[in-house]
């Protein structure tokens, strides 16, 4: 295995450990998030985004990595979001939490994983049709928010942090 693969494996194991320790693999936390009664998962994801965005922008600014944006395609985002949300609501797992739950020994998560694999296979089979229809809706190309706004990525980071901190405080005040 290459160094990048080893780093990916170690990062994945670390992330799985944090998912388990943060209790976001628990069904009651998943249900609470969907009902907007328990923000544990939202706080966990938002924390990961806040830390990750600093790391990614710092590495990009230093020239260590190059950002490669995916196309801003409204049809793909709507379809993908509906499938992701529907699968999460039906199974009670997102992709990361399903693998983490399986790692905890909760064998019912295998159905969510099998569903994701079947969905990926179905997507591959339907891709020619989807490319000509849904994936052709409002394709804005490979753009990022800083490009659209004409500002530094660091301004986005600061704005995101400035909006997130009060949200965390509000969640804690409400006991969410």
C-alpha positions, 0 to 999 in steps of 0.5 A, a space after each residue: 500500500 502507498 503512503 496515501 492509502 495508509 494515511 487514508 486507512 488511519 484517518 478512517 479508523 480515527 474517524 470511526 473511533 470518533 464516531 463511536 465515542 461521539 455516540 453518533 452511531 446510536 439509533 436514538 441519536 440518528 432519530 433525534 437528528 431527523 426529528 430535530 430533537 437531538 443535535 449531537 450528529 449535527 454538532 459532530 458534523 459541523 465540528 468536523 467541517 469547521 476543523 476540516 475547512 481550516 486544514 483544507 484551505 491551509 494545505 491548499 494555500 500552502 500549495 501542498 494540495 490542489 482543490 478539484 471542485 466537482 461540477 455544480 450541477 443542480 439536478 445531481 444535487 437534488 437527486 443525490 440529496 433526496 436519495 441520501 436523505 431518503 436512505 438515512 430516514 429509512 435505514 437510520 444510517 448515513 454511509 459513515 455511520 452504517 459502516 461504524 455501526 457494523 464495526 460495533 457489531 450491529 449486524 442490521 447495518 449490513 442492510 444499509 450497506 447493501 442498499 448503498 452498494 445496490 444504489 451505486 450499481 443502479 446509478 452506474 446502469 442508469 448513468 447514460 439516461 441520467 447524464 442526458 436528463 437529470 445531470 444536464 439540469 443547470 450545470 454551472 461547471 466546476 465552481 466554488 463559493 469563493 470563486 462565485 463571490 470573488 473573495 478569499 477562501 479564508 473569508 468563507 472560513 471566518 464567516 462560517 465559523 462566525 455563524 457556527 459558534 452562535 449556533 453551537 451556543 444556541 444548541 447548548 442553551 436549548 439542551 439539544 
